[in-house]
Amino acid sequence: MAILDEYKEKKDNYVELKRVALKRIRRILRQHNLKVHLVGGRVKTGKSLAGKIKKKWSRYETLTDITDICGLRITTYMSCEIDAVAALLTESFDYDPSKSVDKRKKMNPLEFGYSSLHLILSLTRGGSIEEGVPHLRGLQFEVQVRTILEHAWAEIEHDIGYKGTQVSDETKHSFGLIAAGLEQADNEFVRIRDKLERDDVNAHAKHQDVPKLTPEMNVSINTLEAFKTSDVVGEMEAQLYEIAKVNWLAPEGRSNLLKLVEAFDAVNVTTVSQLGSHCERLKSYVPAFLIHHGDGFNRASLPRGSILAFVPYAIAAEMNDPAIFNSLAEVLGIKVERKFTLASLRDSYERAVQDPMLKKLGNFIK
């Protein structure tokens, strides 16, 4: 068979591809301080490849049609980390969306079980030449990204031979209960982690002598530092996670807070009382505002507290006052143009207010 003959000739390339890709992935995750449970991989054996070709012979004409000869797997601790990992990989490698599959989205809402994200990548972008492997240029490999719990589900499901067999409704119900339990466990792990991180931030704030907020205080670097850990900011972060599954990172330092003080001053928010009042009123809309503004929200991760930086935009949109909008744009150093005008800001706000996702969430943050 021509494909198997080509595989024998190029198997060493795939072995080298695995080594180089794993090395780069581990470096990328380390540089971005993204901790995962496991990064590993394998190259298909000739026997395994022959079985795949026999099963799906009509789909493959050449070796390059088979994208998982080199298959890598990244196991994260929690589901909220999957999109953060995926964002790094698609930025760091050449990404083929036409062949990649997000099985999480393909799952029928009435089905149960866990599925992973399958990314098809190649080394062309950012390093094949400098790493001394130009012969691997454009050679594709697959990366599966799933959580520990998803991996456990898949392994057990495979081991007991459930997938692809006819089972009774009672057995389906049992699997459904297990799947629901795993999903609930993952959600609880995320909730507990977020609570522990917020407690750490609060403890750090106390250690740094961040003031205890009172309504009459002026908006300043110190009061914003304290306000970033407030309940209302936590509620906005929780809702943005529900909408966009944002992975929350450690909070940034104070370097950007002076600009934020000026931004709030531009929209006439000068006291903690005013800041709290605006945030409380807009907490349902700021997360949706991020999603709808400009070209759309595509960040897989944000530092904790950074959502506060988007509140002045929402206030300006709500007030719909050209003078206030121009003042905000001047303070932020943003050029007023087609993508950033008062009309575009107002449009984003109105779409956020009408977002059906907010109706779906109901009183989630209350």
ZINORRA-V708241 format. One record per pair of residues at least 4 apart in sequence whose ideal C-beta (glycine too) atoms are under 8 Angstrom apart, sorted by the first residue. I is the first residue (numbers start at 0). J is the second residue. D is the distance in whole Angstrom. If there is no record, write none. Layout:
i->[I & I]
j->[J & J]
d->[D & D]
This chain:
i->[0 & 0 & 0 & 1 & 1 & 2 & 2 & 2 & 2 & 2 & 2 & 2 & 3 & 3 & 3 & 3 & 3 & 4 & 5 & 5 & 5 & 6 & 6 & 6 & 6 & 6 & 7 & 9 & 9 & 10 & 10 & 10 & 11 & 12 & 12 & 12 & 12 & 13 & 13 & 13 & 13 & 13 & 13 & 13 & 14 & 14 & 15 & 15 & 15 & 16 & 16 & 16 & 16 & 16 & 16 & 16 & 17 & 17 & 17 & 17 & 17 & 17 & 17 & 18 & 19 & 19 & 19 & 19 & 19 & 19 & 20 & 20 & 20 & 20 & 20 & 20 & 20 & 20 & 20 & 21 & 21 & 21 & 21 & 21 & 22 & 23 & 23 & 23 & 23 & 23 & 23 & 24 & 24 & 24 & 24 & 24 & 24 & 25 & 25 & 26 & 27 & 27 & 27 & 27 & 28 & 28 & 28 & 28 & 28 & 28 & 31 & 32 & 32 & 33 & 33 & 33 & 33 & 34 & 35 & 35 & 35 & 35 & 35 & 35 & 36 & 36 & 36 & 36 & 37 & 37 & 37 & 38 & 38 & 38 & 38 & 39 & 39 & 40 & 40 & 40 & 40 & 41 & 42 & 42 & 42 & 43 & 43 & 43 & 43 & 43 & 43 & 43 & 44 & 45 & 46 & 47 & 48 & 48 & 48 & 49 & 50 & 51 & 51 & 52 & 52 & 52 & 55 & 58 & 59 & 59 & 60 & 62 & 63 & 63 & 66 & 66 & 66 & 66 & 66 & 66 & 67 & 67 & 68 & 69 & 69 & 69 & 70 & 70 & 70 & 70 & 71 & 71 & 71 & 71 & 72 & 72 & 72 & 72 & 72 & 73 & 73 & 73 & 73 & 73 & 74 & 74 & 74 & 74 & 75 & 75 & 75 & 75 & 75 & 75 & 75 & 76 & 76 & 76 & 76 & 77 & 77 & 77 & 77 & 77 & 78 & 78 & 78 & 78 & 78 & 79 & 79 & 79 & 79 & 79 & 79 & 79 & 80 & 80 & 80 & 81 & 81 & 81 & 81 & 81 & 82 & 82 & 82 & 82 & 83 & 83 & 83 & 83 & 84 & 84 & 85 & 85 & 85 & 85 & 85 & 86 & 86 & 86 & 86 & 87 & 87 & 88 & 88 & 88 & 88 & 88 & 88 & 89 & 89 & 89 & 91 & 91 & 92 & 92 & 92 & 92 & 92 & 92 & 93 & 93 & 93 & 93 & 93 & 93 & 94 & 94 & 94 & 94 & 95 & 95 & 95 & 95 & 95 & 98 & 98 & 99 & 99 & 99 & 99 & 100 & 100 & 100 & 101 & 101 & 101 & 102 & 102 & 102 & 102 & 102 & 103 & 103 & 103 & 105 & 106 & 106 & 106 & 111 & 111 & 111 & 111 & 111 & 111 & 112 & 112 & 112 & 112 & 113 & 113 & 113 & 113 & 113 & 113 & 113 & 113 & 113 & 114 & 114 & 115 & 115 & 115 & 115 & 115 & 116 & 116 & 116 & 117 & 117 & 117 & 118 & 118 & 118 & 118 & 119 & 119 & 119 & 120 & 120 & 120 & 120 & 121 & 121 & 121 & 121 & 121 & 122 & 122 & 122 & 122 & 122 & 122 & 122 & 122 & 123 & 123 & 123 & 126 & 127 & 127 & 127 & 127 & 128 & 128 & 132 & 145 & 145 & 145 & 146 & 146 & 147 & 148 & 148 & 148 & 148 & 149 & 149 & 150 & 151 & 151 & 152 & 152 & 152 & 152 & 153 & 154 & 155 & 156 & 156 & 157 & 160 & 161 & 161 & 161 & 166 & 166 & 167 & 168 & 169 & 170 & 171 & 172 & 173 & 174 & 175 & 176 & 177 & 178 & 179 & 180 & 181 & 182 & 183 & 184 & 185 & 186 & 187 & 188 & 189 & 189 & 190 & 191 & 192 & 193 & 193 & 193 & 194 & 195 & 196 & 196 & 196 & 196 & 197 & 197 & 197 & 197 & 198 & 199 & 200 & 200 & 200 & 200 & 200 & 200 & 201 & 201 & 202 & 203 & 204 & 204 & 204 & 204 & 205 & 207 & 209 & 209 & 209 & 210 & 210 & 210 & 210 & 211 & 212 & 212 & 212 & 212 & 212 & 212 & 213 & 214 & 214 & 214 & 214 & 215 & 215 & 215 & 216 & 216 & 216 & 217 & 217 & 217 & 217 & 218 & 218 & 218 & 218 & 218 & 218 & 218 & 218 & 218 & 218 & 218 & 219 & 219 & 220 & 220 & 220 & 220 & 220 & 221 & 222 & 222 & 222 & 223 & 223 & 223 & 223 & 223 & 224 & 224 & 225 & 226 & 226 & 226 & 226 & 226 & 227 & 227 & 227 & 227 & 227 & 228 & 228 & 228 & 229 & 229 & 229 & 230 & 231 & 231 & 231 & 231 & 231 & 232 & 232 & 232 & 232 & 232 & 233 & 234 & 234 & 234 & 235 & 235 & 235 & 235 & 235 & 235 & 235 & 236 & 236 & 236 & 236 & 236 & 237 & 237 & 237 & 238 & 238 & 238 & 238 & 238 & 238 & 238 & 239 & 239 & 239 & 239 & 239 & 239 & 240 & 240 & 240 & 241 & 241 & 242 & 242 & 242 & 242 & 242 & 243 & 243 & 243 & 243 & 243 & 245 & 245 & 245 & 245 & 246 & 246 & 246 & 247 & 247 & 247 & 247 & 248 & 248 & 248 & 248 & 249 & 249 & 250 & 250 & 250 & 250 & 251 & 251 & 251 & 251 & 255 & 255 & 256 & 257 & 258 & 258 & 258 & 259 & 259 & 259 & 259 & 260 & 261 & 261 & 262 & 262 & 262 & 262 & 262 & 262 & 263 & 263 & 263 & 263 & 263 & 264 & 264 & 264 & 265 & 265 & 265 & 265 & 265 & 265 & 265 & 266 & 266 & 266 & 266 & 266 & 266 & 266 & 267 & 267 & 268 & 268 & 268 & 268 & 268 & 269 & 270 & 271 & 272 & 273 & 274 & 275 & 276 & 277 & 277 & 277 & 278 & 278 & 278 & 278 & 281 & 281 & 281 & 281 & 281 & 282 & 283 & 283 & 283 & 284 & 284 & 284 & 284 & 284 & 284 & 285 & 285 & 285 & 285 & 285 & 285 & 286 & 286 & 287 & 287 & 287 & 287 & 287 & 287 & 287 & 288 & 288 & 288 & 288 & 288 & 288 & 288 & 288 & 289 & 289 & 289 & 290 & 290 & 290 & 290 & 290 & 291 & 291 & 291 & 291 & 291 & 292 & 292 & 292 & 292 & 292 & 293 & 293 & 293 & 293 & 294 & 301 & 301 & 306 & 309 & 310 & 311 & 311 & 312 & 312 & 312 & 313 & 313 & 313 & 314 & 315 & 315 & 315 & 315 & 315 & 315 & 316 & 316 & 316 & 316 & 316 & 317 & 318 & 319 & 319 & 320 & 321 & 321 & 322 & 323 & 324 & 324 & 324 & 325 & 325 & 326 & 327 & 328 & 328 & 328 & 328 & 333 & 334 & 335 & 335 & 336 & 337 & 338 & 339 & 339 & 340 & 341 & 342 & 343 & 344 & 345 & 346 & 347 & 348 & 349 & 350 & 351 & 352 & 354 & 355 & 356 & 360]
j->[4 & 49 & 52 & 5 & 61 & 6 & 48 & 52 & 59 & 61 & 62 & 65 & 7 & 45 & 48 & 49 & 52 & 8 & 9 & 61 & 62 & 10 & 45 & 48 & 62 & 68 & 45 & 13 & 62 & 14 & 42 & 45 & 15 & 16 & 134 & 135 & 138 & 17 & 42 & 43 & 68 & 69 & 138 & 140 & 18 & 42 & 19 & 132 & 135 & 20 & 69 & 122 & 132 & 135 & 138 & 140 & 21 & 40 & 41 & 42 & 69 & 71 & 140 & 22 & 23 & 122 & 127 & 130 & 132 & 135 & 24 & 40 & 69 & 71 & 92 & 120 & 122 & 140 & 142 & 25 & 38 & 39 & 40 & 71 & 26 & 27 & 91 & 92 & 122 & 126 & 130 & 28 & 38 & 71 & 73 & 88 & 142 & 29 & 38 & 30 & 31 & 87 & 88 & 91 & 33 & 34 & 35 & 38 & 84 & 87 & 87 & 248 & 249 & 80 & 83 & 84 & 87 & 76 & 73 & 74 & 75 & 76 & 80 & 84 & 74 & 75 & 76 & 147 & 72 & 73 & 74 & 71 & 72 & 73 & 74 & 71 & 72 & 69 & 70 & 71 & 72 & 70 & 68 & 69 & 70 & 47 & 48 & 51 & 67 & 68 & 69 & 70 & 48 & 49 & 50 & 51 & 52 & 65 & 68 & 53 & 54 & 55 & 65 & 56 & 59 & 65 & 59 & 64 & 64 & 65 & 64 & 68 & 138 & 139 & 95 & 98 & 119 & 139 & 140 & 141 & 140 & 141 & 140 & 138 & 140 & 141 & 140 & 141 & 142 & 143 & 140 & 141 & 142 & 143 & 142 & 143 & 144 & 145 & 150 & 84 & 142 & 143 & 144 & 145 & 145 & 146 & 147 & 150 & 80 & 81 & 84 & 144 & 145 & 146 & 147 & 80 & 146 & 147 & 188 & 146 & 185 & 188 & 189 & 192 & 146 & 149 & 185 & 189 & 244 & 83 & 189 & 240 & 244 & 245 & 246 & 247 & 84 & 146 & 246 & 85 & 116 & 144 & 145 & 146 & 86 & 244 & 246 & 299 & 87 & 246 & 299 & 300 & 88 & 144 & 89 & 116 & 118 & 144 & 299 & 90 & 298 & 299 & 300 & 91 & 299 & 92 & 94 & 118 & 120 & 142 & 144 & 94 & 118 & 120 & 124 & 125 & 120 & 121 & 122 & 123 & 124 & 125 & 120 & 121 & 122 & 123 & 124 & 137 & 99 & 118 & 119 & 120 & 99 & 119 & 120 & 121 & 139 & 119 & 139 & 116 & 117 & 118 & 119 & 105 & 116 & 117 & 105 & 116 & 117 & 106 & 114 & 115 & 116 & 117 & 114 & 115 & 116 & 114 & 110 & 112 & 114 & 171 & 174 & 175 & 177 & 178 & 179 & 152 & 156 & 174 & 178 & 145 & 146 & 148 & 149 & 152 & 153 & 178 & 181 & 182 & 145 & 149 & 143 & 144 & 145 & 149 & 153 & 143 & 144 & 145 & 141 & 142 & 143 & 141 & 142 & 143 & 144 & 139 & 140 & 141 & 139 & 140 & 141 & 142 & 136 & 137 & 138 & 139 & 140 & 126 & 127 & 130 & 132 & 135 & 136 & 137 & 138 & 127 & 136 & 137 & 130 & 132 & 133 & 135 & 136 & 133 & 136 & 136 & 149 & 150 & 153 & 150 & 185 & 151 & 152 & 181 & 184 & 185 & 153 & 181 & 154 & 155 & 181 & 156 & 177 & 178 & 181 & 157 & 158 & 159 & 161 & 162 & 162 & 164 & 166 & 170 & 174 & 170 & 171 & 171 & 172 & 173 & 174 & 175 & 176 & 177 & 178 & 179 & 180 & 181 & 182 & 183 & 184 & 185 & 186 & 187 & 188 & 189 & 190 & 191 & 192 & 193 & 240 & 194 & 195 & 196 & 197 & 237 & 247 & 198 & 199 & 200 & 247 & 249 & 303 & 201 & 228 & 233 & 303 & 202 & 203 & 204 & 227 & 228 & 250 & 303 & 304 & 205 & 228 & 206 & 207 & 209 & 224 & 225 & 228 & 209 & 224 & 221 & 224 & 225 & 216 & 221 & 222 & 225 & 225 & 216 & 222 & 225 & 226 & 229 & 271 & 271 & 270 & 271 & 272 & 275 & 270 & 271 & 272 & 222 & 270 & 271 & 222 & 269 & 270 & 271 & 222 & 223 & 260 & 263 & 264 & 268 & 269 & 270 & 271 & 273 & 274 & 223 & 260 & 224 & 253 & 256 & 257 & 260 & 225 & 226 & 271 & 274 & 227 & 256 & 259 & 260 & 307 & 253 & 256 & 229 & 232 & 271 & 274 & 275 & 307 & 232 & 250 & 303 & 304 & 307 & 232 & 233 & 304 & 233 & 275 & 278 & 234 & 235 & 275 & 278 & 279 & 282 & 236 & 278 & 304 & 306 & 307 & 237 & 238 & 282 & 364 & 239 & 278 & 282 & 285 & 286 & 306 & 364 & 240 & 245 & 247 & 303 & 306 & 241 & 363 & 364 & 242 & 282 & 283 & 286 & 360 & 363 & 364 & 243 & 245 & 286 & 289 & 301 & 306 & 244 & 245 & 247 & 360 & 363 & 286 & 287 & 290 & 356 & 360 & 286 & 289 & 290 & 296 & 298 & 298 & 299 & 300 & 301 & 299 & 300 & 301 & 300 & 301 & 302 & 303 & 300 & 301 & 302 & 303 & 302 & 303 & 302 & 303 & 304 & 305 & 255 & 302 & 304 & 305 & 259 & 308 & 260 & 261 & 262 & 330 & 331 & 263 & 307 & 308 & 311 & 264 & 265 & 330 & 266 & 308 & 311 & 327 & 330 & 331 & 268 & 269 & 274 & 310 & 311 & 268 & 269 & 330 & 311 & 315 & 323 & 326 & 327 & 329 & 330 & 311 & 314 & 315 & 318 & 323 & 326 & 327 & 273 & 323 & 273 & 274 & 277 & 311 & 314 & 273 & 274 & 275 & 276 & 277 & 278 & 279 & 280 & 281 & 310 & 314 & 282 & 285 & 307 & 310 & 285 & 310 & 313 & 314 & 317 & 364 & 287 & 357 & 364 & 288 & 313 & 348 & 351 & 352 & 357 & 289 & 306 & 309 & 310 & 313 & 351 & 290 & 306 & 291 & 350 & 351 & 352 & 354 & 356 & 357 & 292 & 309 & 312 & 313 & 316 & 347 & 348 & 351 & 296 & 306 & 309 & 295 & 296 & 351 & 354 & 356 & 295 & 347 & 350 & 351 & 354 & 296 & 312 & 343 & 344 & 347 & 338 & 339 & 343 & 347 & 338 & 305 & 306 & 310 & 313 & 314 & 315 & 327 & 316 & 327 & 344 & 317 & 348 & 351 & 318 & 320 & 323 & 324 & 327 & 341 & 344 & 341 & 344 & 345 & 347 & 348 & 348 & 323 & 341 & 345 & 324 & 325 & 341 & 326 & 327 & 328 & 341 & 344 & 329 & 335 & 330 & 331 & 333 & 334 & 335 & 339 & 339 & 339 & 339 & 340 & 340 & 343 & 343 & 343 & 344 & 344 & 345 & 346 & 347 & 348 & 349 & 350 & 351 & 352 & 353 & 354 & 357 & 357 & 358 & 359 & 360 & 364]
d->[7 & 8 & 7 & 6 & 8 & 6 & 8 & 6 & 6 & 7 & 5 & 8 & 7 & 7 & 7 & 6 & 7 & 7 & 6 & 7 & 4 & 6 & 6 & 6 & 6 & 7 & 7 & 7 & 7 & 6 & 7 & 8 & 6 & 6 & 6 & 6 & 7 & 7 & 5 & 8 & 5 & 5 & 7 & 8 & 7 & 5 & 6 & 6 & 7 & 6 & 5 & 7 & 8 & 5 & 6 & 6 & 6 & 5 & 7 & 6 & 5 & 7 & 7 & 6 & 6 & 6 & 8 & 6 & 6 & 7 & 6 & 7 & 7 & 6 & 8 & 8 & 7 & 6 & 8 & 6 & 6 & 8 & 6 & 6 & 6 & 6 & 7 & 8 & 8 & 7 & 8 & 6 & 6 & 7 & 7 & 7 & 8 & 6 & 6 & 6 & 6 & 5 & 7 & 5 & 5 & 8 & 6 & 7 & 7 & 7 & 6 & 8 & 8 & 7 & 6 & 6 & 7 & 7 & 6 & 6 & 5 & 7 & 7 & 7 & 4 & 7 & 6 & 5 & 7 & 7 & 4 & 7 & 8 & 5 & 8 & 7 & 6 & 7 & 6 & 4 & 7 & 6 & 6 & 6 & 8 & 5 & 5 & 7 & 7 & 5 & 8 & 7 & 7 & 6 & 7 & 7 & 6 & 7 & 7 & 6 & 6 & 6 & 7 & 6 & 6 & 8 & 7 & 7 & 4 & 6 & 6 & 7 & 8 & 7 & 8 & 6 & 5 & 5 & 7 & 5 & 8 & 4 & 8 & 8 & 4 & 7 & 7 & 5 & 8 & 7 & 6 & 7 & 5 & 7 & 7 & 5 & 8 & 7 & 8 & 6 & 6 & 7 & 5 & 8 & 6 & 7 & 6 & 5 & 4 & 6 & 6 & 7 & 7 & 5 & 7 & 6 & 7 & 6 & 7 & 6 & 6 & 5 & 5 & 7 & 5 & 8 & 5 & 7 & 8 & 8 & 5 & 7 & 6 & 8 & 5 & 8 & 6 & 8 & 6 & 6 & 6 & 5 & 7 & 7 & 6 & 5 & 7 & 5 & 7 & 4 & 4 & 5 & 6 & 5 & 6 & 6 & 6 & 6 & 7 & 6 & 8 & 4 & 7 & 6 & 8 & 6 & 7 & 6 & 6 & 6 & 8 & 4 & 7 & 8 & 7 & 6 & 4 & 6 & 7 & 8 & 6 & 7 & 6 & 5 & 7 & 4 & 5 & 7 & 7 & 7 & 7 & 6 & 6 & 4 & 7 & 7 & 7 & 4 & 8 & 8 & 6 & 5 & 5 & 7 & 8 & 5 & 7 & 5 & 8 & 7 & 3 & 6 & 7 & 7 & 5 & 8 & 7 & 7 & 5 & 7 & 6 & 8 & 6 & 4 & 8 & 4 & 7 & 6 & 7 & 7 & 5 & 7 & 8 & 7 & 4 & 4 & 7 & 7 & 7 & 8 & 8 & 7 & 5 & 6 & 4 & 6 & 7 & 7 & 5 & 7 & 6 & 7 & 6 & 7 & 5 & 8 & 7 & 6 & 8 & 6 & 7 & 6 & 8 & 6 & 8 & 5 & 6 & 5 & 7 & 7 & 4 & 8 & 7 & 5 & 7 & 8 & 7 & 6 & 5 & 5 & 5 & 6 & 6 & 6 & 5 & 5 & 8 & 8 & 4 & 5 & 7 & 7 & 6 & 6 & 6 & 5 & 6 & 6 & 6 & 8 & 6 & 6 & 8 & 6 & 8 & 7 & 6 & 6 & 6 & 6 & 5 & 6 & 7 & 6 & 7 & 8 & 7 & 4 & 6 & 7 & 6 & 7 & 7 & 6 & 7 & 7 & 6 & 6 & 6 & 6 & 6 & 6 & 6 & 7 & 7 & 6 & 6 & 7 & 6 & 6 & 6 & 6 & 8 & 6 & 6 & 6 & 6 & 8 & 7 & 6 & 6 & 7 & 7 & 8 & 7 & 6 & 7 & 6 & 7 & 6 & 6 & 6 & 8 & 5 & 6 & 6 & 8 & 7 & 5 & 6 & 6 & 4 & 7 & 6 & 6 & 7 & 8 & 6 & 5 & 4 & 7 & 6 & 7 & 6 & 7 & 6 & 6 & 5 & 6 & 8 & 5 & 7 & 7 & 6 & 4 & 7 & 6 & 7 & 7 & 5 & 7 & 4 & 7 & 6 & 6 & 8 & 6 & 7 & 6 & 5 & 7 & 6 & 6 & 6 & 7 & 8 & 6 & 7 & 6 & 6 & 6 & 4 & 6 & 6 & 7 & 6 & 6 & 8 & 6 & 5 & 6 & 6 & 7 & 6 & 6 & 8 & 7 & 7 & 6 & 8 & 7 & 6 & 7 & 7 & 3 & 6 & 7 & 8 & 7 & 7 & 8 & 8 & 6 & 7 & 7 & 5 & 6 & 6 & 6 & 7 & 6 & 7 & 6 & 6 & 7 & 5 & 4 & 6 & 7 & 5 & 5 & 6 & 5 & 8 & 6 & 8 & 6 & 7 & 6 & 7 & 8 & 6 & 6 & 7 & 7 & 4 & 7 & 6 & 5 & 6 & 5 & 4 & 7 & 8 & 6 & 6 & 5 & 7 & 6 & 6 & 6 & 7 & 6 & 6 & 8 & 8 & 8 & 6 & 6 & 8 & 7 & 7 & 6 & 6 & 6 & 4 & 8 & 7 & 6 & 8 & 5 & 5 & 7 & 5 & 7 & 7 & 7 & 5 & 4 & 5 & 8 & 7 & 4 & 7 & 7 & 6 & 7 & 6 & 7 & 6 & 7 & 7 & 7 & 7 & 6 & 8 & 6 & 6 & 5 & 7 & 8 & 4 & 6 & 6 & 6 & 4 & 7 & 7 & 8 & 6 & 7 & 6 & 8 & 7 & 8 & 7 & 4 & 4 & 8 & 5 & 5 & 4 & 5 & 7 & 6 & 8 & 6 & 8 & 7 & 5 & 5 & 6 & 7 & 7 & 6 & 7 & 6 & 6 & 6 & 6 & 6 & 6 & 6 & 7 & 6 & 6 & 8 & 8 & 6 & 5 & 7 & 5 & 7 & 7 & 6 & 8 & 6 & 7 & 6 & 6 & 7 & 5 & 6 & 7 & 7 & 7 & 6 & 6 & 5 & 8 & 7 & 7 & 6 & 8 & 4 & 8 & 4 & 6 & 6 & 6 & 7 & 7 & 5 & 7 & 6 & 6 & 4 & 5 & 8 & 6 & 7 & 5 & 7 & 7 & 8 & 7 & 5 & 4 & 5 & 7 & 7 & 7 & 8 & 7 & 4 & 6 & 8 & 8 & 7 & 8 & 5 & 7 & 8 & 6 & 6 & 6 & 6 & 6 & 7 & 6 & 6 & 6 & 8 & 6 & 8 & 6 & 5 & 5 & 8 & 6 & 8 & 4 & 5 & 7 & 4 & 6 & 5 & 7 & 6 & 7 & 6 & 6 & 6 & 6 & 6 & 4 & 7 & 6 & 7 & 6 & 6 & 5 & 8 & 5 & 7 & 6 & 7 & 6 & 6 & 7 & 8 & 6 & 6 & 7 & 7 & 6 & 6 & 7 & 7 & 6 & 6 & 6 & 6 & 6 & 7 & 8 & 8 & 8 & 6 & 6 & 7]
